[in-house]
Amino acid sequence: MNKTLLFAALILLNALGMALGASETQTQPATGTAAPDFKVTTGDGSQVSLKDYRGK
């Protein structure tokens, strides 16, 4: 019984911690503003940038 109660308490505390961590508000970018530029590496090793696709 004690092991079951301890396990249930740990699960409850874990769920509470996850819920509190997920509730933080994040700022959203304003509509109409440009997205920040970033680069990614493709499967063949070349790099692609967001600015490469601007205006397309």
PyMOL Python script that loads the backbone (N, CA, C, O; Angstrom):
from pymol import cmd

cmd.read_pdbstr("""\
ATOM      1  N   MET A   1       0.824  -1.193   0.000  1.00  0.00           N
ATOM      2  CA  MET A   1       0.000   0.000   0.000  1.00  0.00           C
ATOM      3  C   MET A   1       0.868   1.256   0.000  1.00  0.00           C
ATOM      4  O   MET A   1       0.585   2.210  -0.724  1.00  0.00           O
ATOM      5  N   ASN A   2       1.921   1.253   0.812  1.00  0.00           N
ATOM      6  CA  ASN A   2       2.781   2.426   0.892  1.00  0.00           C
ATOM      7  C   ASN A   2       3.508   2.675  -0.424  1.00  0.00           C
ATOM      8  O   ASN A   2       3.689   3.824  -0.825  1.00  0.00           O
ATOM      9  N   LYS A   3       3.926   1.604  -1.098  1.00  0.00           N
ATOM     10  CA  LYS A   3       4.597   1.765  -2.385  1.00  0.00           C
ATOM     11  C   LYS A   3       3.641   2.341  -3.418  1.00  0.00           C
ATOM     12  O   LYS A   3       4.035   3.176  -4.232  1.00  0.00           O
ATOM     13  N   THR A   4       2.398   1.905  -3.391  1.00  0.00           N
ATOM     14  CA  THR A   4       1.395   2.413  -4.324  1.00  0.00           C
ATOM     15  C   THR A   4       1.120   3.884  -4.070  1.00  0.00           C
ATOM     16  O   THR A   4       1.005   4.671  -5.010  1.00  0.00           O
ATOM     17  N   LEU A   5       1.015   4.256  -2.805  1.00  0.00           N
ATOM     18  CA  LEU A   5       0.773   5.653  -2.447  1.00  0.00           C
ATOM     19  C   LEU A   5       1.964   6.523  -2.842  1.00  0.00           C
ATOM     20  O   LEU A   5       1.780   7.626  -3.358  1.00  0.00           O
ATOM     21  N   LEU A   6       3.165   6.045  -2.609  1.00  0.00           N
ATOM     22  CA  LEU A   6       4.369   6.784  -2.988  1.00  0.00           C
ATOM     23  C   LEU A   6       4.450   6.943  -4.502  1.00  0.00           C
ATOM     24  O   LEU A   6       4.781   8.019  -5.001  1.00  0.00           O
ATOM     25  N   PHE A   7       4.150   5.880  -5.227  1.00  0.00           N
ATOM     26  CA  PHE A   7       4.167   5.935  -6.686  1.00  0.00           C
ATOM     27  C   PHE A   7       3.131   6.933  -7.202  1.00  0.00           C
ATOM     28  O   PHE A   7       3.429   7.713  -8.107  1.00  0.00           O
ATOM     29  N   ALA A   8       1.935   6.920  -6.647  1.00  0.00           N
ATOM     30  CA  ALA A   8       0.882   7.851  -7.060  1.00  0.00           C
ATOM     31  C   ALA A   8       1.281   9.291  -6.755  1.00  0.00           C
ATOM     32  O   ALA A   8       1.010  10.191  -7.550  1.00  0.00           O
ATOM     33  N   ALA A   9       1.918   9.514  -5.614  1.00  0.00           N
ATOM     34  CA  ALA A   9       2.358  10.861  -5.255  1.00  0.00           C
ATOM     35  C   ALA A   9       3.442  11.350  -6.214  1.00  0.00           C
ATOM     36  O   ALA A   9       3.437  12.516  -6.608  1.00  0.00           O
ATOM     37  N   LEU A  10       4.361  10.479  -6.591  1.00  0.00           N
ATOM     38  CA  LEU A  10       5.414  10.862  -7.535  1.00  0.00           C
ATOM     39  C   LEU A  10       4.836  11.187  -8.908  1.00  0.00           C
ATOM     40  O   LEU A  10       5.265  12.141  -9.556  1.00  0.00           O
ATOM     41  N   ILE A  11       3.865  10.398  -9.349  1.00  0.00           N
ATOM     42  CA  ILE A  11       3.219  10.666 -10.633  1.00  0.00           C
ATOM     43  C   ILE A  11       2.497  12.005 -10.582  1.00  0.00           C
ATOM     44  O   ILE A  11       2.574  12.789 -11.528  1.00  0.00           O
ATOM     45  N   LEU A  12       1.794  12.269  -9.481  1.00  0.00           N
ATOM     46  CA  LEU A  12       1.070  13.531  -9.330  1.00  0.00           C
ATOM     47  C   LEU A  12       2.025  14.719  -9.328  1.00  0.00           C
ATOM     48  O   LEU A  12       1.762  15.723  -9.990  1.00  0.00           O
ATOM     49  N   LEU A  13       3.123  14.616  -8.597  1.00  0.00           N
ATOM     50  CA  LEU A  13       4.103  15.704  -8.568  1.00  0.00           C
ATOM     51  C   LEU A  13       4.748  15.916  -9.932  1.00  0.00           C
ATOM     52  O   LEU A  13       4.993  17.054 -10.331  1.00  0.00           O
ATOM     53  N   ASN A  14       5.021  14.847 -10.638  1.00  0.00           N
ATOM     54  CA  ASN A  14       5.598  14.948 -11.977  1.00  0.00           C
ATOM     55  C   ASN A  14       4.624  15.647 -12.921  1.00  0.00           C
ATOM     56  O   ASN A  14       5.022  16.529 -13.683  1.00  0.00           O
ATOM     57  N   ALA A  15       3.354  15.258 -12.875  1.00  0.00           N
ATOM     58  CA  ALA A  15       2.345  15.881 -13.733  1.00  0.00           C
ATOM     59  C   ALA A  15       2.174  17.353 -13.383  1.00  0.00           C
ATOM     60  O   ALA A  15       2.017  18.189 -14.273  1.00  0.00           O
ATOM     61  N   LEU A  16       2.205  17.672 -12.104  1.00  0.00           N
ATOM     62  CA  LEU A  16       2.080  19.066 -11.677  1.00  0.00           C
ATOM     63  C   LEU A  16       3.269  19.890 -12.169  1.00  0.00           C
ATOM     64  O   LEU A  16       3.092  21.014 -12.638  1.00  0.00           O
ATOM     65  N   GLY A  17       4.464  19.344 -12.066  1.00  0.00           N
ATOM     66  CA  GLY A  17       5.654  20.047 -12.550  1.00  0.00           C
ATOM     67  C   GLY A  17       5.616  20.278 -14.044  1.00  0.00           C
ATOM     68  O   GLY A  17       6.009  21.342 -14.521  1.00  0.00           O
ATOM     69  N   MET A  18       5.146  19.289 -14.787  1.00  0.00           N
ATOM     70  CA  MET A  18       5.048  19.444 -16.239  1.00  0.00           C
ATOM     71  C   MET A  18       3.996  20.486 -16.597  1.00  0.00           C
ATOM     72  O   MET A  18       4.195  21.272 -17.524  1.00  0.00           O
ATOM     73  N   ALA A  19       2.895  20.502 -15.883  1.00  0.00           N
ATOM     74  CA  ALA A  19       1.829  21.465 -16.166  1.00  0.00           C
ATOM     75  C   ALA A  19       2.286  22.884 -15.864  1.00  0.00           C
ATOM     76  O   ALA A  19       1.977  23.804 -16.621  1.00  0.00           O
ATOM     77  N   LEU A  20       3.006  23.072 -14.788  1.00  0.00           N
ATOM     78  CA  LEU A  20       3.483  24.411 -14.450  1.00  0.00           C
ATOM     79  C   LEU A  20       4.554  24.878 -15.423  1.00  0.00           C
ATOM     80  O   LEU A  20       4.611  26.062 -15.755  1.00  0.00           O
ATOM     81  N   GLY A  21       5.392  23.979 -15.881  1.00  0.00           N
ATOM     82  CA  GLY A  21       6.427  24.337 -16.844  1.00  0.00           C
ATOM     83  C   GLY A  21       5.854  24.677 -18.201  1.00  0.00           C
ATOM     84  O   GLY A  21       6.406  25.514 -18.915  1.00  0.00           O
ATOM     85  N   ALA A  22       4.761  24.044 -18.566  1.00  0.00           N
ATOM     86  CA  ALA A  22       4.151  24.276 -19.872  1.00  0.00           C
ATOM     87  C   ALA A  22       3.280  25.520 -19.890  1.00  0.00           C
ATOM     88  O   ALA A  22       2.893  25.982 -20.964  1.00  0.00           O
ATOM     89  N   SER A  23       2.964  26.070 -18.730  1.00  0.00           N
ATOM     90  CA  SER A  23       2.046  27.200 -18.693  1.00  0.00           C
ATOM     91  C   SER A  23       2.728  28.542 -18.923  1.00  0.00           C
ATOM     92  O   SER A  23       2.057  29.574 -18.944  1.00  0.00           O
ATOM     93  N   GLU A  24       4.039  28.550 -19.095  1.00  0.00           N
ATOM     94  CA  GLU A  24       4.731  29.807 -19.339  1.00  0.00           C
ATOM     95  C   GLU A  24       4.289  30.385 -20.673  1.00  0.00           C
ATOM     96  O   GLU A  24       4.194  29.673 -21.673  1.00  0.00           O
ATOM     97  N   THR A  25       4.024  31.667 -20.675  1.00  0.00           N
ATOM     98  CA  THR A  25       3.590  32.301 -21.913  1.00  0.00           C
ATOM     99  C   THR A  25       4.805  32.654 -22.756  1.00  0.00           C
ATOM    100  O   THR A  25       5.824  33.113 -22.240  1.00  0.00           O
ATOM    101  N   GLN A  26       4.684  32.439 -24.028  1.00  0.00           N
ATOM    102  CA  GLN A  26       5.739  32.788 -24.963  1.00  0.00           C
ATOM    103  C   GLN A  26       5.219  33.897 -25.855  1.00  0.00           C
ATOM    104  O   GLN A  26       4.053  33.894 -26.251  1.00  0.00           O
ATOM    105  N   THR A  27       6.078  34.835 -26.165  1.00  0.00           N
ATOM    106  CA  THR A  27       5.658  35.933 -27.017  1.00  0.00           C
ATOM    107  C   THR A  27       5.582  35.464 -28.456  1.00  0.00           C
ATOM    108  O   THR A  27       6.449  34.728 -28.927  1.00  0.00           O
ATOM    109  N   GLN A  28       4.565  35.884 -29.135  1.00  0.00           N
ATOM    110  CA  GLN A  28       4.364  35.554 -30.537  1.00  0.00           C
ATOM    111  C   GLN A  28       4.868  36.717 -31.385  1.00  0.00           C
ATOM    112  O   GLN A  28       4.730  37.872 -30.982  1.00  0.00           O
ATOM    113  N   PRO A  29       5.442  36.441 -32.540  1.00  0.00           N
ATOM    114  CA  PRO A  29       5.872  37.538 -33.410  1.00  0.00           C
ATOM    115  C   PRO A  29       4.661  38.318 -33.907  1.00  0.00           C
ATOM    116  O   PRO A  29       3.586  37.756 -34.114  1.00  0.00           O
ATOM    117  N   ALA A  30       4.849  39.595 -34.091  1.00  0.00           N
ATOM    118  CA  ALA A  30       3.761  40.443 -34.567  1.00  0.00           C
ATOM    119  C   ALA A  30       3.443  40.114 -36.019  1.00  0.00           C
ATOM    120  O   ALA A  30       4.339  39.812 -36.808  1.00  0.00           O
ATOM    121  N   THR A  31       2.181  40.175 -36.359  1.00  0.00           N
ATOM    122  CA  THR A  31       1.742  39.909 -37.724  1.00  0.00           C
ATOM    123  C   THR A  31       2.290  40.987 -38.651  1.00  0.00           C
ATOM    124  O   THR A  31       2.221  42.177 -38.344  1.00  0.00           O
ATOM    125  N   GLY A  32       2.826  40.568 -39.768  1.00  0.00           N
ATOM    126  CA  GLY A  32       3.343  41.510 -40.751  1.00  0.00           C
ATOM    127  C   GLY A  32       4.824  41.800 -40.622  1.00  0.00           C
ATOM    128  O   GLY A  32       5.391  42.463 -41.490  1.00  0.00           O
ATOM    129  N   THR A  33       5.468  41.325 -39.570  1.00  0.00           N
ATOM    130  CA  THR A  33       6.902  41.556 -39.424  1.00  0.00           C
ATOM    131  C   THR A  33       7.664  40.417 -40.101  1.00  0.00           C
ATOM    132  O   THR A  33       7.146  39.312 -40.260  1.00  0.00           O
ATOM    133  N   ALA A  34       8.885  40.705 -40.489  1.00  0.00           N
ATOM    134  CA  ALA A  34       9.707  39.703 -41.171  1.00  0.00           C
ATOM    135  C   ALA A  34      10.190  38.652 -40.171  1.00  0.00           C
ATOM    136  O   ALA A  34      10.511  38.966 -39.025  1.00  0.00           O
ATOM    137  N   ALA A  35      10.234  37.423 -40.618  1.00  0.00           N
ATOM    138  CA  ALA A  35      10.748  36.339 -39.781  1.00  0.00           C
ATOM    139  C   ALA A  35      12.265  36.459 -39.691  1.00  0.00           C
ATOM    140  O   ALA A  35      12.902  36.901 -40.648  1.00  0.00           O
ATOM    141  N   PRO A  36      12.851  36.079 -38.572  1.00  0.00           N
ATOM    142  CA  PRO A  36      14.307  36.139 -38.464  1.00  0.00           C
ATOM    143  C   PRO A  36      14.957  35.142 -39.422  1.00  0.00           C
ATOM    144  O   PRO A  36      14.439  34.050 -39.654  1.00  0.00           O
ATOM    145  N   ASP A  37      16.095  35.543 -39.969  1.00  0.00           N
ATOM    146  CA  ASP A  37      16.789  34.687 -40.925  1.00  0.00           C
ATOM    147  C   ASP A  37      17.442  33.514 -40.193  1.00  0.00           C
ATOM    148  O   ASP A  37      17.930  33.671 -39.074  1.00  0.00           O
ATOM    149  N   PHE A  38      17.451  32.363 -40.816  1.00  0.00           N
ATOM    150  CA  PHE A  38      18.120  31.195 -40.265  1.00  0.00           C
ATOM    151  C   PHE A  38      18.629  30.338 -41.410  1.00  0.00           C
ATOM    152  O   PHE A  38      18.172  30.468 -42.545  1.00  0.00           O
ATOM    153  N   LYS A  39      19.573  29.465 -41.107  1.00  0.00           N
ATOM    154  CA  LYS A  39      20.144  28.561 -42.105  1.00  0.00           C
ATOM    155  C   LYS A  39      19.977  27.129 -41.626  1.00  0.00           C
ATOM    156  O   LYS A  39      20.078  26.844 -40.433  1.00  0.00           O
ATOM    157  N   VAL A  40      19.719  26.232 -42.572  1.00  0.00           N
ATOM    158  CA  VAL A  40      19.649  24.801 -42.280  1.00  0.00           C
ATOM    159  C   VAL A  40      20.520  24.063 -43.280  1.00  0.00           C
ATOM    160  O   VAL A  40      20.748  24.536 -44.393  1.00  0.00           O
ATOM    161  N   THR A  41      20.996  22.913 -42.877  1.00  0.00           N
ATOM    162  CA  THR A  41      21.794  22.072 -43.758  1.00  0.00           C
ATOM    163  C   THR A  41      20.890  20.993 -44.326  1.00  0.00           C
ATOM    164  O   THR A  41      20.197  20.298 -43.583  1.00  0.00           O
ATOM    165  N   THR A  42      20.898  20.853 -45.650  1.00  0.00           N
ATOM    166  CA  THR A  42      20.059  19.857 -46.310  1.00  0.00           C
ATOM    167  C   THR A  42      20.719  18.489 -46.245  1.00  0.00           C
ATOM    168  O   THR A  42      21.837  18.354 -45.748  1.00  0.00           O
ATOM    169  N   GLY A  43      20.033  17.488 -46.742  1.00  0.00           N
ATOM    170  CA  GLY A  43      20.546  16.125 -46.721  1.00  0.00           C
ATOM    171  C   GLY A  43      21.813  15.941 -47.524  1.00  0.00           C
ATOM    172  O   GLY A  43      22.626  15.073 -47.205  1.00  0.00           O
ATOM    173  N   ASP A  44      21.998  16.749 -48.572  1.00  0.00           N
ATOM    174  CA  ASP A  44      23.202  16.603 -49.392  1.00  0.00           C
ATOM    175  C   ASP A  44      24.353  17.482 -48.906  1.00  0.00           C
ATOM    176  O   ASP A  44      25.398  17.536 -49.554  1.00  0.00           O
ATOM    177  N   GLY A  45      24.179  18.176 -47.768  1.00  0.00           N
ATOM    178  CA  GLY A  45      25.260  18.957 -47.182  1.00  0.00           C
ATOM    179  C   GLY A  45      25.264  20.427 -47.529  1.00  0.00           C
ATOM    180  O   GLY A  45      26.040  21.185 -46.948  1.00  0.00           O
ATOM    181  N   SER A  46      24.421  20.863 -48.461  1.00  0.00           N
ATOM    182  CA  SER A  46      24.386  22.284 -48.794  1.00  0.00           C
ATOM    183  C   SER A  46      23.539  23.029 -47.767  1.00  0.00           C
ATOM    184  O   SER A  46      22.690  22.440 -47.099  1.00  0.00           O
ATOM    185  N   GLN A  47      23.783  24.330 -47.654  1.00  0.00           N
ATOM    186  CA  GLN A  47      23.024  25.142 -46.710  1.00  0.00           C
ATOM    187  C   GLN A  47      21.982  25.962 -47.443  1.00  0.00           C
ATOM    188  O   GLN A  47      22.225  26.484 -48.531  1.00  0.00           O
ATOM    189  N   VAL A  48      20.813  26.064 -46.824  1.00  0.00           N
ATOM    190  CA  VAL A  48      19.711  26.844 -47.367  1.00  0.00           C
ATOM    191  C   VAL A  48      19.331  27.869 -46.317  1.00  0.00           C
ATOM    192  O   VAL A  48      19.232  27.551 -45.132  1.00  0.00           O
ATOM    193  N   SER A  49      19.120  29.099 -46.755  1.00  0.00           N
ATOM    194  CA  SER A  49      18.767  30.183 -45.856  1.00  0.00           C
ATOM    195  C   SER A  49      17.352  30.654 -46.146  1.00  0.00           C
ATOM    196  O   SER A  49      16.868  30.527 -47.271  1.00  0.00           O
ATOM    197  N   LEU A  50      16.694  31.193 -45.140  1.00  0.00           N
ATOM    198  CA  LEU A  50      15.350  31.721 -45.327  1.00  0.00           C
ATOM    199  C   LEU A  50      15.361  32.876 -46.322  1.00  0.00           C
ATOM    200  O   LEU A  50      14.420  33.037 -47.099  1.00  0.00           O
ATOM    201  N   LYS A  51      16.422  33.678 -46.303  1.00  0.00           N
ATOM    202  CA  LYS A  51      16.469  34.819 -47.218  1.00  0.00           C
ATOM    203  C   LYS A  51      16.576  34.380 -48.681  1.00  0.00           C
ATOM    204  O   LYS A  51      16.289  35.169 -49.581  1.00  0.00           O
ATOM    205  N   ASP A  52      16.987  33.122 -48.930  1.00  0.00           N
ATOM    206  CA  ASP A  52      17.025  32.606 -50.299  1.00  0.00           C
ATOM    207  C   ASP A  52      15.630  32.529 -50.903  1.00  0.00           C
ATOM    208  O   ASP A  52      15.475  32.568 -52.124  1.00  0.00           O
ATOM    209  N   TYR A  53      14.623  32.419 -50.061  1.00  0.00           N
ATOM    210  CA  TYR A  53      13.245  32.255 -50.535  1.00  0.00           C
ATOM    211  C   TYR A  53      12.400  33.515 -50.364  1.00  0.00           C
ATOM    212  O   TYR A  53      11.192  33.477 -50.601  1.00  0.00           O
ATOM    213  N   ARG A  54      13.004  34.616 -49.964  1.00  0.00           N
ATOM    214  CA  ARG A  54      12.266  35.862 -49.784  1.00  0.00           C
ATOM    215  C   ARG A  54      11.701  36.333 -51.118  1.00  0.00           C
ATOM    216  O   ARG A  54      12.418  36.381 -52.118  1.00  0.00           O
ATOM    217  N   GLY A  55      10.424  36.677 -51.135  1.00  0.00           N
ATOM    218  CA  GLY A  55       9.780  37.196 -52.332  1.00  0.00           C
ATOM    219  C   GLY A  55       9.288  36.134 -53.288  1.00  0.00           C
ATOM    220  O   GLY A  55       8.772  36.468 -54.355  1.00  0.00           O
ATOM    221  N   LYS A  56       9.427  34.878 -52.950  1.00  0.00           N
ATOM    222  CA  LYS A  56       8.977  33.811 -53.854  1.00  0.00           C
ATOM    223  C   LYS A  56       7.618  33.324 -53.444  1.00  0.00           C
ATOM    224  O   LYS A  56       7.066  32.426 -54.081  1.00  0.00           O
TER     225      LYS A  56
END
""", "prot")
cmd.dss("prot")
cmd.show_as("cartoon", "prot")
cmd.util.cbc("prot")
cmd.orient("prot")
